[in-house]
Amino acid sequence: MARTISIGRQDFEKIRINNNFYIDKTDFIRQWWEEGDDVTLITRPRRFGKTLALPNYLMRYYGKKVIILLDEYDTPMQEAYVGGVLE
């Protein structure tokens, strides 16, 4: 079976079973922090430690615990698209 990049697949086990490519972008957070851009979009997959890697950098920088509030407004749209509801 040929390896493909799976768009919209969030389950790491399915990525492995289907022999899809997985690209770990964790180090991208450090690069983003050092560049100081005004706007950055950090993409999927979800639940792979992007937020935890972020709370770690922020905690080390500020020297105290940090709370990050996330709004996942895009999740219903993504699920509808993947599920074939949106064309």
C-alpha positions as CSV (number, residue, x, y, z in Angstrom):
1,M,0.0,0.0,0.0
2,A,1.4,3.4,-0.9
3,R,2.0,5.9,1.8
4,T,-0.2,9.0,1.8
5,I,-0.6,12.1,3.8
6,S,-3.9,11.9,5.6
7,I,-5.8,15.2,5.7
8,G,-8.3,15.3,8.6
9,R,-7.3,12.1,10.3
10,Q,-6.9,12.7,14.0
11,D,-6.4,9.2,15.4
12,F,-2.7,8.3,15.6
13,E,-3.5,4.6,15.7
14,K,-5.4,4.9,12.4
15,I,-2.5,6.8,10.9
16,R,-0.1,4.0,11.9
17,I,-2.5,1.2,10.7
18,N,-3.0,2.9,7.3
19,N,0.7,3.5,7.0
20,N,0.1,7.3,6.5
21,F,2.8,9.9,6.9
22,Y,2.9,11.7,10.2
23,I,4.9,14.9,10.5
24,D,5.8,16.0,14.1
25,K,5.6,19.8,14.2
26,T,6.4,20.1,17.9
27,D,9.6,22.0,17.3
28,F,7.6,24.5,15.2
29,I,6.4,26.0,18.5
30,R,9.9,26.8,19.6
31,Q,10.6,28.4,16.2
32,W,7.4,30.4,16.4
33,W,8.3,31.7,19.8
34,E,11.7,32.8,18.8
35,E,10.5,34.5,15.6
36,G,7.9,36.6,17.4
37,D,5.4,36.7,14.4
38,D,2.1,38.6,14.9
39,V,-0.1,35.8,13.7
40,T,0.6,32.1,13.5
41,L,-1.7,29.1,12.6
42,I,-0.7,25.8,14.2
43,T,-2.5,23.0,12.4
44,R,-3.6,19.5,13.1
45,P,-3.4,16.8,14.3
46,R,-5.1,17.6,17.6
47,R,-4.1,16.1,20.9
48,F,-0.5,15.6,20.1
49,G,1.0,17.9,22.7
50,K,1.1,21.3,20.9
51,T,-0.6,23.1,23.8
52,L,1.5,21.3,26.4
53,A,4.7,22.3,24.6
54,L,3.5,25.8,24.4
55,P,2.2,25.9,28.5
56,N,6.1,24.6,29.0
57,Y,7.7,27.4,27.1
58,L,5.4,30.0,28.6
59,M,6.0,28.7,32.1
60,R,9.7,28.8,31.6
61,Y,9.6,32.2,30.1
62,Y,7.4,33.8,32.8
63,G,8.5,31.7,35.7
64,K,5.0,30.9,36.8
65,K,2.1,28.6,35.9
66,V,0.2,29.6,32.8
67,I,-3.4,29.1,31.8
68,I,-4.3,28.9,28.0
69,L,-7.9,29.2,27.0
70,L,-8.7,27.5,23.6
71,D,-11.7,28.0,21.4
72,E,-12.1,25.1,19.0
73,Y,-14.7,26.8,16.8
74,D,-13.3,25.1,13.7
75,T,-13.9,21.5,14.9
76,P,-17.6,21.2,13.9
77,M,-16.8,22.5,10.4
78,Q,-13.9,20.1,10.0
79,E,-15.9,17.2,11.2
80,A,-18.8,18.1,8.8
81,Y,-16.4,18.4,5.9
82,V,-14.6,15.1,6.7
83,G,-18.0,13.4,7.2
84,G,-19.3,14.5,3.8
85,V,-21.9,17.0,5.1
86,L,-20.2,20.0,3.5
87,E,-19.0,19.9,-0.2
